[in-house]
Amino acid sequence: MTDINNDDQPIGNADLTEAEEDTLAFFDAIYFEELAAASAQPTSQAEQDDNNNNDNNGRRKRLPVPALKHIKGHVDARQKKLRETIRRRRQKLLQKISHPTVIMTRDKFSFVLGVLLIMIIEFVLLVHPDQMGQLYTALLLPLMVARYIIYRADLYHYFMYDFCYYAQIIQLIQMHKYPDDIRFAKAMFSIANGPLVLAVAMWRNSLVFHSLDKMTSMFIHILPALVMFSQRWQDHISNKEFPLLEEMDETIVTTLIDFWWNPFVYYAIWQALYLVKTEIVSKKKLDYNTSIMTSLRWMVRKKTSASYKLLSRFGEHNQLPTFVCIQAVYTLATFLLCPLLWHSIWLHFIYILVIFIIALANGASYYFHVFAKQYINEIGKLAVVEENGDDAKSSKTH
C-alpha cells in the first residue's frame, strides 16, 4: 500500500459523503432514464392511441421532454446548493484543523506514539512472543478506523479493498480461530513474509514517526510478518535455541502446496472479490466519480511514469488485465523464499531486518530531502517576517 502524498490528491467530489454521491447519481439516473423513454415516444396516431389506452389501464405516463428538463433544472440547482453547503462546512473544518498549532500538536503526538509503539513491539517480541498476536489485534482496529476516516475524506477509501487489508482479516482468523492449524499457519506465513512485507520496499513505505499515515502503512505491512515470526519461533526464543537451519521433513510436493499453492488460493479469492466489487458492484459509481482513487488509477495517473508505461504495454484498454497478471506473478515470486524462512530463524531475522533497514532509509530520505527543506523554508519565511517587523519598528522611531 502506497503512502499518499497530500499534494497529489485528485480534484473532484471530495466534499461529498458516499451517501450524497449516491443520491446525486440516483437523480442523474432517473433523469436520463426518463429522457430516453420520452425520446422514444410514438409518433404515429395509432401508436399514440395505443399508448393512451395503456395509460388508462393504469400504466404510468411518461413526462414530456420539456417537463423533464424543468425537473432536471431543479435537481441541478439542488445539487449545486448541496455541494456549496458541504464545501463551506468542510472549508471551515479544514481551517480549524490546519492551524499551525493543531498540526504541530498532531505531529508531536504521532511522533511520540510511533516511537512508543516500536518500543512496545520490541519488548513483546523479545520477552513475551506469545502475546504478539494480542498486541497486533489491539493495534489493528484503531489504526484501521483512523485510516478509513482519513482516506474516506480524500476519496482514497477504495485502497482499503487492496490485498494488504484482506490479509489482515486472514491473519486475525488464523490467530484466533485456527491457531493450531499448521497448514493455515504456513499459508499465512507465506502471505505475511511474501507480498505483504515486501510491499514496504515495493511501495517505498517509510518510518516517519510524526506521520500517522506513513506509520500506519508500515504497521499494516510489517506487523503480520512479526506476528508470524513470534508464532513460528516463540519456543526457540523462550528456550534460547537458535539453530541455523532446521531439518526439512516436507517433500517437494507438500512444500509447494503449503507455501505456494494454499496462500495463492487465498490471494485468488481476494482478486476475484476485488474485481466483482470494482468492475460489477461499484463500476457505475467509479465511472461516475473518477476522483475515487484505486490502486490501478493511482499507478496510471501520470502518463510519464514507469508504472503507466508498463501497464499500458498492451494498450490502455488492457491496463486492468495487465495489472492483474503482474500482481499474480509478483505474488507467486514473493513466496519463493518462504520455505527457507520457515526453517531458519537466522535467515528469517535477517530478512525482516533488511526490510526494516529499507524502511529506515526511506524515512531518512524523507526527513533530510523533504521535511528538512520544508522546515528551512518555514524558518526563512519567519526570518523575513521578523525582519519586516524590525524595519517597521525602526521606521517609526526615526
PyMOL commands that set and color helices and strands:
alter all, ss='L'
color gray80, all
select helices_A, chain A and resi 6-8+18-39+45-56+65-97+100-127+129-153+157-161+163-176+182-202+212-239+252-281+283-288+295-299+306-311+316-334+338-343+345-397
alter helices_A, ss='H'
color red, helices_A
deselect
rebuild
show_as cartoon
